[in-house]
Amino acid sequence: MAASQLSLYNGALRIIKNRKLSTITDDVEARYILDDVYEEVRAWCLEQGLWNFALRAVMLEASTEITPEFGWVYAFEKPTDFVRLNAIGANEYMNPTLESYVDEGGYWLADVDPLYVSYISSDTSYGEDTSKWPSTYELFVQHELAYRIAPHLTAMPTEQLNQLLELRDRAMKDARSKDALNQPAIRPPPGRLVQSRLGSRTYSGRPWWR
C-alpha cells in the first residue's frame, strides 16, 4: 500500500504514543505541527541516500547563455528537481565516470558536451512519488517526523528524545541497506594502467560492471 500523508502522520504519532488522526484536516494541534514540518522532512529524508526509487538519469547539453570565464569550456545548468549527485559521465553509460568537472552553484562546468548525469530527483515521478517508496523508507520518514514533533507534543525528557533519534538513525540505516540490495554488484572501474592496456575495449559500449 502506497504511503500517504495521513499514513505518515499517523505513523509518526504512533511512535510517540499520541492519538492518531482521522483525516488530514483534523482541527487538532498535532496536525498543525505535522503540517509545519512535513515538506521539510520529506526533502531532508530524500537527501540522505542514493535511493533507487528516486534515481533519474538525463543527458544535458551545454548552456547557450552561460560560458565559463576561464578554464572549463562548457557550463551545464542543474535540473530543477536535482537533490544530490549519483554519477556524471561523458557517455550514456557513465563509464568511466567523469573525474574532471566542477560543481559551481547551479551549474556543472566541464570540457565535454553533452554531459550525462545520474542524480536523486525530487520530481513527482521519482523521489516525490510515494507509491514507489519501499516500506523501510516510509518508516524512516515516520521516525524523522516523530523526532521533530515530539518536543512540541510531549513532555519527553532528553533521554527519551535521544532514544527517538537513535530509532530514527536505525530506520535510516535499515532503509539504506535494503535499498542497496536492489543494486547490482558493482566492482570499481579499472585503473588507468589497465585501461591503457585494454585500449578501446574499455569503451566498448558496455558498462564496465557487466
HELIX and SHEET records of a PDB file:
HELIX    1   1 GLN A    5  ILE A   15  1                                  11    
HELIX    2   2 GLU A   29  GLU A   47  1                                  19    
HELIX    3   3 ASN A   52  ALA A   54  5                                   3    
HELIX    4   4 THR A  130  LYS A  132  5                                   3    
HELIX    5   5 SER A  135  LEU A  153  1                                  19    
HELIX    6   6 THR A  158  ALA A  180  1                                  23    
HELIX    7   7 ARG A  192  LEU A  198  1                                   7    
HELIX    8   8 GLY A  199  TYR A  203  5                                   5    
SHEET    1   A 3 LEU A  55  LEU A  60  0                                        
SHEET    2   A 3 LEU A 115  SER A 121 -1                                        
SHEET    3   A 3 PHE A  82  GLY A  89 -1                                        
SHEET    1   B 3 TYR A  74  GLU A  77  0                                        
SHEET    2   B 3 TYR A 107  ALA A 110 -1                                        
SHEET    3   B 3 TYR A 101  GLU A 104 -1                                        
END                                                                             
